């Protein structure tokens, strides 16, 4: 995995997390938001796993 992919993944995690926190502060339903955050972290975990396995 190229470093640029890891950088994009980390940036996406940060942006989504900030967006979720902003939406929660506005009083939106947190269940769907938190499940989408979980999906992002699962994707990032898989990307890191593939990077380690590729060595």
mmCIF file of the N, C-alpha and C atoms, coordinates in Angstrom:
data_MODEL
# 
_entry.id   MODEL 
# 
loop_
_atom_site.group_PDB 
_atom_site.id 
_atom_site.type_symbol 
_atom_site.label_atom_id 
_atom_site.label_alt_id 
_atom_site.label_comp_id 
_atom_site.label_asym_id 
_atom_site.label_entity_id 
_atom_site.label_seq_id 
_atom_site.pdbx_PDB_ins_code 
_atom_site.Cartn_x 
_atom_site.Cartn_y 
_atom_site.Cartn_z 
_atom_site.occupancy 
_atom_site.B_iso_or_equiv 
_atom_site.pdbx_formal_charge 
_atom_site.auth_seq_id 
_atom_site.auth_comp_id 
_atom_site.auth_asym_id 
_atom_site.auth_atom_id 
_atom_site.pdbx_PDB_model_num 
ATOM 1   N N  . UNK A 1 1  ? 0.844   -1.186 0.000  1.00 0.00 ? 1  UNK A N  1 
ATOM 2   C CA . UNK A 1 1  ? 0.000   0.000  0.000  1.00 0.00 ? 1  UNK A CA 1 
ATOM 3   C C  . UNK A 1 1  ? 0.885   1.243  0.000  1.00 0.00 ? 1  UNK A C  1 
ATOM 4   N N  . UNK A 1 2  ? 0.549   2.171  -0.849 1.00 0.00 ? 2  UNK A N  1 
ATOM 5   C CA . UNK A 1 2  ? 1.343   3.393  -0.933 1.00 0.00 ? 2  UNK A CA 1 
ATOM 6   C C  . UNK A 1 2  ? 1.010   4.327  0.227  1.00 0.00 ? 2  UNK A C  1 
ATOM 7   N N  . UNK A 1 3  ? 1.980   5.127  0.648  1.00 0.00 ? 3  UNK A N  1 
ATOM 8   C CA . UNK A 1 3  ? 1.738   6.071  1.758  1.00 0.00 ? 3  UNK A CA 1 
ATOM 9   C C  . UNK A 1 3  ? 0.605   7.051  1.470  1.00 0.00 ? 3  UNK A C  1 
ATOM 10  N N  . UNK A 1 4  ? 0.396   7.380  0.202  1.00 0.00 ? 4  UNK A N  1 
ATOM 11  C CA . UNK A 1 4  ? -0.672  8.329  -0.121 1.00 0.00 ? 4  UNK A CA 1 
ATOM 12  C C  . UNK A 1 4  ? -2.040  7.752  0.218  1.00 0.00 ? 4  UNK A C  1 
ATOM 13  N N  . UNK A 1 5  ? -2.205  6.439  0.049  1.00 0.00 ? 5  UNK A N  1 
ATOM 14  C CA . UNK A 1 5  ? -3.485  5.803  0.376  1.00 0.00 ? 5  UNK A CA 1 
ATOM 15  C C  . UNK A 1 5  ? -3.731  5.872  1.877  1.00 0.00 ? 5  UNK A C  1 
ATOM 16  N N  . UNK A 1 6  ? -2.665  5.617  2.653  1.00 0.00 ? 6  UNK A N  1 
ATOM 17  C CA . UNK A 1 6  ? -2.792  5.693  4.108  1.00 0.00 ? 6  UNK A CA 1 
ATOM 18  C C  . UNK A 1 6  ? -3.131  7.116  4.534  1.00 0.00 ? 6  UNK A C  1 
ATOM 19  N N  . UNK A 1 7  ? -2.522  8.100  3.883  1.00 0.00 ? 7  UNK A N  1 
ATOM 20  C CA . UNK A 1 7  ? -2.785  9.503  4.211  1.00 0.00 ? 7  UNK A CA 1 
ATOM 21  C C  . UNK A 1 7  ? -4.233  9.866  3.906  1.00 0.00 ? 7  UNK A C  1 
ATOM 22  N N  . UNK A 1 8  ? -4.738  9.404  2.772  1.00 0.00 ? 8  UNK A N  1 
ATOM 23  C CA . UNK A 1 8  ? -6.133  9.671  2.410  1.00 0.00 ? 8  UNK A CA 1 
ATOM 24  C C  . UNK A 1 8  ? -7.077  9.014  3.408  1.00 0.00 ? 8  UNK A C  1 
ATOM 25  N N  . UNK A 1 9  ? -6.750  7.780  3.821  1.00 0.00 ? 9  UNK A N  1 
ATOM 26  C CA . UNK A 1 9  ? -7.598  7.073  4.783  1.00 0.00 ? 9  UNK A CA 1 
ATOM 27  C C  . UNK A 1 9  ? -7.637  7.813  6.116  1.00 0.00 ? 9  UNK A C  1 
ATOM 28  N N  . UNK A 1 10 ? -6.477  8.255  6.585  1.00 0.00 ? 10 UNK A N  1 
ATOM 29  C CA . UNK A 1 10 ? -6.422  8.985  7.858  1.00 0.00 ? 10 UNK A CA 1 
ATOM 30  C C  . UNK A 1 10 ? -7.188  10.303 7.763  1.00 0.00 ? 10 UNK A C  1 
ATOM 31  N N  . UNK A 1 11 ? -7.032  10.994 6.649  1.00 0.00 ? 11 UNK A N  1 
ATOM 32  C CA . UNK A 1 11 ? -7.743  12.255 6.455  1.00 0.00 ? 11 UNK A CA 1 
ATOM 33  C C  . UNK A 1 11 ? -9.252  12.028 6.440  1.00 0.00 ? 11 UNK A C  1 
ATOM 34  N N  . UNK A 1 12 ? -9.679  10.948 5.788  1.00 0.00 ? 12 UNK A N  1 
ATOM 35  C CA . UNK A 1 12 ? -11.109 10.634 5.735  1.00 0.00 ? 12 UNK A CA 1 
ATOM 36  C C  . UNK A 1 12 ? -11.651 10.343 7.127  1.00 0.00 ? 12 UNK A C  1 
ATOM 37  N N  . UNK A 1 13 ? -10.882 9.600  7.929  1.00 0.00 ? 13 UNK A N  1 
ATOM 38  C CA . UNK A 1 13 ? -11.314 9.283  9.292  1.00 0.00 ? 13 UNK A CA 1 
ATOM 39  C C  . UNK A 1 13 ? -11.488 10.563 10.103 1.00 0.00 ? 13 UNK A C  1 
ATOM 40  N N  . UNK A 1 14 ? -10.513 11.473 9.994  1.00 0.00 ? 14 UNK A N  1 
ATOM 41  C CA . UNK A 1 14 ? -10.578 12.723 10.751 1.00 0.00 ? 14 UNK A CA 1 
ATOM 42  C C  . UNK A 1 14 ? -11.780 13.561 10.308 1.00 0.00 ? 14 UNK A C  1 
ATOM 43  N N  . UNK A 1 15 ? -11.976 13.679 9.006  1.00 0.00 ? 15 UNK A N  1 
ATOM 44  C CA . UNK A 1 15 ? -13.086 14.487 8.489  1.00 0.00 ? 15 UNK A CA 1 
ATOM 45  C C  . UNK A 1 15 ? -14.432 13.909 8.902  1.00 0.00 ? 15 UNK A C  1 
ATOM 46  N N  . UNK A 1 16 ? -14.582 12.585 8.771  1.00 0.00 ? 16 UNK A N  1 
ATOM 47  C CA . UNK A 1 16 ? -15.853 11.955 9.127  1.00 0.00 ? 16 UNK A CA 1 
ATOM 48  C C  . UNK A 1 16 ? -16.118 12.093 10.616 1.00 0.00 ? 16 UNK A C  1 
ATOM 49  N N  . UNK A 1 17 ? -15.071 11.912 11.435 1.00 0.00 ? 17 UNK A N  1 
ATOM 50  C CA . UNK A 1 17 ? -15.246 12.026 12.883 1.00 0.00 ? 17 UNK A CA 1 
ATOM 51  C C  . UNK A 1 17 ? -15.690 13.434 13.269 1.00 0.00 ? 17 UNK A C  1 
ATOM 52  N N  . UNK A 1 18 ? -15.059 14.444 12.686 1.00 0.00 ? 18 UNK A N  1 
ATOM 53  C CA . UNK A 1 18 ? -15.452 15.822 12.976 1.00 0.00 ? 18 UNK A CA 1 
ATOM 54  C C  . UNK A 1 18 ? -16.879 16.090 12.514 1.00 0.00 ? 18 UNK A C  1 
ATOM 55  N N  . UNK A 1 19 ? -17.239 15.545 11.355 1.00 0.00 ? 19 UNK A N  1 
ATOM 56  C CA . UNK A 1 19 ? -18.597 15.727 10.841 1.00 0.00 ? 19 UNK A CA 1 
ATOM 57  C C  . UNK A 1 19 ? -19.619 15.072 11.761 1.00 0.00 ? 19 UNK A C  1 
ATOM 58  N N  . UNK A 1 20 ? -19.292 13.867 12.259 1.00 0.00 ? 20 UNK A N  1 
ATOM 59  C CA . UNK A 1 20 ? -20.203 13.172 13.167 1.00 0.00 ? 20 UNK A CA 1 
ATOM 60  C C  . UNK A 1 20 ? -20.374 13.957 14.464 1.00 0.00 ? 20 UNK A C  1 
ATOM 61  N N  . UNK A 1 21 ? -19.278 14.460 15.017 1.00 0.00 ? 21 UNK A N  1 
ATOM 62  C CA . UNK A 1 21 ? -19.357 15.226 16.261 1.00 0.00 ? 21 UNK A CA 1 
ATOM 63  C C  . UNK A 1 21 ? -20.184 16.491 16.067 1.00 0.00 ? 21 UNK A C  1 
ATOM 64  N N  . UNK A 1 22 ? -20.025 17.136 14.912 1.00 0.00 ? 22 UNK A N  1 
ATOM 65  C CA . UNK A 1 22 ? -20.812 18.333 14.619 1.00 0.00 ? 22 UNK A CA 1 
ATOM 66  C C  . UNK A 1 22 ? -22.299 17.991 14.518 1.00 0.00 ? 22 UNK A C  1 
ATOM 67  N N  . UNK A 1 23 ? -22.617 16.893 13.831 1.00 0.00 ? 23 UNK A N  1 
ATOM 68  C CA . UNK A 1 23 ? -24.015 16.487 13.682 1.00 0.00 ? 23 UNK A CA 1 
ATOM 69  C C  . UNK A 1 23 ? -24.614 16.118 15.034 1.00 0.00 ? 23 UNK A C  1 
ATOM 70  N N  . UNK A 1 24 ? -23.842 15.435 15.870 1.00 0.00 ? 24 UNK A N  1 
ATOM 71  C CA . UNK A 1 24 ? -24.342 15.070 17.196 1.00 0.00 ? 24 UNK A CA 1 
ATOM 72  C C  . UNK A 1 24 ? -24.583 16.317 18.037 1.00 0.00 ? 24 UNK A C  1 
ATOM 73  N N  . UNK A 1 25 ? -23.725 17.322 17.884 1.00 0.00 ? 25 UNK A N  1 
ATOM 74  C CA . UNK A 1 25 ? -23.898 18.551 18.659 1.00 0.00 ? 25 UNK A CA 1 
ATOM 75  C C  . UNK A 1 25 ? -25.160 19.294 18.234 1.00 0.00 ? 25 UNK A C  1 
ATOM 76  N N  . UNK A 1 26 ? -25.612 19.055 17.004 1.00 0.00 ? 26 UNK A N  1 
ATOM 77  C CA . UNK A 1 26 ? -26.845 19.674 16.525 1.00 0.00 ? 26 UNK A CA 1 
ATOM 78  C C  . UNK A 1 26 ? -28.071 18.888 16.958 1.00 0.00 ? 26 UNK A C  1 
ATOM 79  N N  . UNK A 1 27 ? -27.853 17.712 17.576 1.00 0.00 ? 27 UNK A N  1 
ATOM 80  C CA . UNK A 1 27 ? -28.969 16.939 18.091 1.00 0.00 ? 27 UNK A CA 1 
ATOM 81  C C  . UNK A 1 27 ? -29.500 15.879 17.151 1.00 0.00 ? 27 UNK A C  1 
ATOM 82  N N  . UNK A 1 28 ? -28.722 15.504 16.132 1.00 0.00 ? 28 UNK A N  1 
ATOM 83  C CA . UNK A 1 28 ? -29.174 14.456 15.221 1.00 0.00 ? 28 UNK A CA 1 
ATOM 84  C C  . UNK A 1 28 ? -29.039 13.086 15.877 1.00 0.00 ? 28 UNK A C  1 
ATOM 85  N N  . UNK A 1 29 ? -29.728 12.103 15.288 1.00 0.00 ? 29 UNK A N  1 
ATOM 86  C CA . UNK A 1 29 ? -29.695 10.740 15.820 1.00 0.00 ? 29 UNK A CA 1 
ATOM 87  C C  . UNK A 1 29 ? -28.279 10.182 15.685 1.00 0.00 ? 29 UNK A C  1 
ATOM 88  N N  . UNK A 1 30 ? -27.738 9.695  16.789 1.00 0.00 ? 30 UNK A N  1 
ATOM 89  C CA . UNK A 1 30 ? -26.356 9.244  16.793 1.00 0.00 ? 30 UNK A CA 1 
ATOM 90  C C  . UNK A 1 30 ? -26.134 7.823  16.338 1.00 0.00 ? 30 UNK A C  1 
ATOM 91  N N  . UNK A 1 31 ? -27.190 6.992  16.309 1.00 0.00 ? 31 UNK A N  1 
ATOM 92  C CA . UNK A 1 31 ? -26.997 5.575  16.005 1.00 0.00 ? 31 UNK A CA 1 
ATOM 93  C C  . UNK A 1 31 ? -26.448 5.368  14.593 1.00 0.00 ? 31 UNK A C  1 
ATOM 94  N N  . UNK A 1 32 ? -27.076 5.987  13.618 1.00 0.00 ? 32 UNK A N  1 
ATOM 95  C CA . UNK A 1 32 ? -26.632 5.825  12.236 1.00 0.00 ? 32 UNK A CA 1 
ATOM 96  C C  . UNK A 1 32 ? -25.261 6.459  12.040 1.00 0.00 ? 32 UNK A C  1 
ATOM 97  N N  . UNK A 1 33 ? -25.042 7.601  12.684 1.00 0.00 ? 33 UNK A N  1 
ATOM 98  C CA . UNK A 1 33 ? -23.765 8.288  12.550 1.00 0.00 ? 33 UNK A CA 1 
ATOM 99  C C  . UNK A 1 33 ? -22.631 7.436  13.099 1.00 0.00 ? 33 UNK A C  1 
ATOM 100 N N  . UNK A 1 34 ? -22.845 6.859  14.281 1.00 0.00 ? 34 UNK A N  1 
ATOM 101 C CA . UNK A 1 34 ? -21.790 6.064  14.898 1.00 0.00 ? 34 UNK A CA 1 
ATOM 102 C C  . UNK A 1 34 ? -21.529 4.787  14.113 1.00 0.00 ? 34 UNK A C  1 
ATOM 103 N N  . UNK A 1 35 ? -22.552 4.216  13.491 1.00 0.00 ? 35 UNK A N  1 
ATOM 104 C CA . UNK A 1 35 ? -22.340 3.010  12.695 1.00 0.00 ? 35 UNK A CA 1 
ATOM 105 C C  . UNK A 1 35 ? -21.507 3.337  11.459 1.00 0.00 ? 35 UNK A C  1 
ATOM 106 N N  . UNK A 1 36 ? -21.691 4.528  10.888 1.00 0.00 ? 36 UNK A N  1 
ATOM 107 C CA . UNK A 1 36 ? -20.888 4.906  9.729  1.00 0.00 ? 36 UNK A CA 1 
ATOM 108 C C  . UNK A 1 36 ? -19.446 5.159  10.146 1.00 0.00 ? 36 UNK A C  1 
ATOM 109 N N  . UNK A 1 37 ? -19.248 5.710  11.344 1.00 0.00 ? 37 UNK A N  1 
ATOM 110 C CA . UNK A 1 37 ? -17.888 5.888  11.852 1.00 0.00 ? 37 UNK A CA 1 
ATOM 111 C C  . UNK A 1 37 ? -17.240 4.522  12.052 1.00 0.00 ? 37 UNK A C  1 
ATOM 112 N N  . UNK A 1 38 ? -18.004 3.567  12.567 1.00 0.00 ? 38 UNK A N  1 
ATOM 113 C CA . UNK A 1 38 ? -17.478 2.215  12.743 1.00 0.00 ? 38 UNK A CA 1 
ATOM 114 C C  . UNK A 1 38 ? -17.052 1.606  11.420 1.00 0.00 ? 38 UNK A C  1 
ATOM 115 N N  . UNK A 1 39 ? -17.815 1.862  10.363 1.00 0.00 ? 39 UNK A N  1 
ATOM 116 C CA . UNK A 1 39 ? -17.460 1.338  9.045  1.00 0.00 ? 39 UNK A CA 1 
ATOM 117 C C  . UNK A 1 39 ? -16.159 1.961  8.547  1.00 0.00 ? 39 UNK A C  1 
ATOM 118 N N  . UNK A 1 40 ? -15.969 3.255  8.795  1.00 0.00 ? 40 UNK A N  1 
ATOM 119 C CA . UNK A 1 40 ? -14.735 3.926  8.387  1.00 0.00 ? 40 UNK A CA 1 
ATOM 120 C C  . UNK A 1 40 ? -13.539 3.329  9.120  1.00 0.00 ? 40 UNK A C  1 
ATOM 121 N N  . UNK A 1 41 ? -13.686 3.126  10.443 1.00 0.00 ? 41 UNK A N  1 
ATOM 122 C CA . UNK A 1 41 ? -12.578 2.557  11.206 1.00 0.00 ? 41 UNK A CA 1 
ATOM 123 C C  . UNK A 1 41 ? -12.296 1.120  10.781 1.00 0.00 ? 41 UNK A C  1 
ATOM 124 N N  . UNK A 1 42 ? -13.337 0.355  10.423 1.00 0.00 ? 42 UNK A N  1 
ATOM 125 C CA . UNK A 1 42 ? -13.136 -1.014 9.947  1.00 0.00 ? 42 UNK A CA 1 
ATOM 126 C C  . UNK A 1 42 ? -12.354 -1.006 8.640  1.00 0.00 ? 42 UNK A C  1 
ATOM 127 N N  . UNK A 1 43 ? -12.675 -0.061 7.746  1.00 0.00 ? 43 UNK A N  1 
ATOM 128 C CA . UNK A 1 43 ? -11.953 0.053  6.479  1.00 0.00 ? 43 UNK A CA 1 
ATOM 129 C C  . UNK A 1 43 ? -10.493 0.412  6.724  1.00 0.00 ? 43 UNK A C  1 
ATOM 130 N N  . UNK A 1 44 ? -10.266 1.343  7.645  1.00 0.00 ? 44 UNK A N  1 
ATOM 131 C CA . UNK A 1 44 ? -8.894  1.743  7.960  1.00 0.00 ? 44 UNK A CA 1 
ATOM 132 C C  . UNK A 1 44 ? -8.121  0.575  8.567  1.00 0.00 ? 44 UNK A C  1 
ATOM 133 N N  . UNK A 1 45 ? -8.773  -0.190 9.436  1.00 0.00 ? 45 UNK A N  1 
ATOM 134 C CA . UNK A 1 45 ? -8.121  -1.356 10.026 1.00 0.00 ? 45 UNK A CA 1 
ATOM 135 C C  . UNK A 1 45 ? -7.749  -2.381 8.973  1.00 0.00 ? 45 UNK A C  1 
ATOM 136 N N  . UNK A 1 46 ? -8.639  -2.583 8.006  1.00 0.00 ? 46 UNK A N  1 
ATOM 137 C CA . UNK A 1 46 ? -8.349  -3.525 6.925  1.00 0.00 ? 46 UNK A CA 1 
ATOM 138 C C  . UNK A 1 46 ? -7.182  -3.031 6.076  1.00 0.00 ? 46 UNK A C  1 
ATOM 139 N N  . UNK A 1 47 ? -7.141  -1.725 5.809  1.00 0.00 ? 47 UNK A N  1 
ATOM 140 C CA . UNK A 1 47 ? -6.054  -1.163 5.010  1.00 0.00 ? 47 UNK A CA 1 
ATOM 141 C C  . UNK A 1 47 ? -4.714  -1.338 5.716  1.00 0.00 ? 47 UNK A C  1 
ATOM 142 N N  . UNK A 1 48 ? -4.699  -1.102 7.024  1.00 0.00 ? 48 UNK A N  1 
ATOM 143 C CA . UNK A 1 48 ? -3.466  -1.275 7.794  1.00 0.00 ? 48 UNK A CA 1 
ATOM 144 C C  . UNK A 1 48 ? -3.066  -2.751 7.809  1.00 0.00 ? 48 UNK A C  1 
ATOM 145 N N  . UNK A 1 49 ? -4.050  -3.636 7.944  1.00 0.00 ? 49 UNK A N  1 
ATOM 146 C CA . UNK A 1 49 ? -3.767  -5.071 7.933  1.00 0.00 ? 49 UNK A CA 1 
ATOM 147 C C  . UNK A 1 49 ? -3.157  -5.518 6.616  1.00 0.00 ? 49 UNK A C  1 
ATOM 148 N N  . UNK A 1 50 ? -3.690  -5.016 5.496  1.00 0.00 ? 50 UNK A N  1 
ATOM 149 C CA . UNK A 1 50 ? -3.130  -5.368 4.196  1.00 0.00 ? 50 UNK A CA 1 
ATOM 150 C C  . UNK A 1 50 ? -1.713  -4.825 4.049  1.00 0.00 ? 50 UNK A C  1 
ATOM 151 N N  . UNK A 1 51 ? -1.473  -3.639 4.603  1.00 0.00 ? 51 UNK A N  1 
ATOM 152 C CA . UNK A 1 51 ? -0.133  -3.046 4.523  1.00 0.00 ? 51 UNK A CA 1 
ATOM 153 C C  . UNK A 1 51 ? 0.870   -3.910 5.274  1.00 0.00 ? 51 UNK A C  1 
ATOM 154 N N  . UNK A 1 52 ? 0.487   -4.364 6.479  1.00 0.00 ? 52 UNK A N  1 
ATOM 155 C CA . UNK A 1 52 ? 1.384   -5.202 7.269  1.00 0.00 ? 52 UNK A CA 1 
ATOM 156 C C  . UNK A 1 52 ? 1.589   -6.553 6.577  1.00 0.00 ? 52 UNK A C  1 
ATOM 157 N N  . UNK A 1 53 ? 0.519   -7.123 6.031  1.00 0.00 ? 53 UNK A N  1 
ATOM 158 C CA . UNK A 1 53 ? 0.618   -8.428 5.369  1.00 0.00 ? 53 UNK A CA 1 
ATOM 159 C C  . UNK A 1 53 ? 1.442   -8.347 4.089  1.00 0.00 ? 53 UNK A C  1 
ATOM 160 N N  . UNK A 1 54 ? 1.481   -7.159 3.481  1.00 0.00 ? 54 UNK A N  1 
ATOM 161 C CA . UNK A 1 54 ? 2.213   -6.992 2.229  1.00 0.00 ? 54 UNK A CA 1 
ATOM 162 C C  . UNK A 1 54 ? 3.714   -6.885 2.392  1.00 0.00 ? 54 UNK A C  1 
ATOM 163 N N  . UNK A 1 55 ? 4.189   -6.804 3.630  1.00 0.00 ? 55 UNK A N  1 
ATOM 164 C CA . UNK A 1 55 ? 5.627   -6.654 3.844  1.00 0.00 ? 55 UNK A CA 1 
ATOM 165 C C  . UNK A 1 55 ? 6.342   -7.964 3.671  1.00 0.00 ? 55 UNK A C  1 
# 
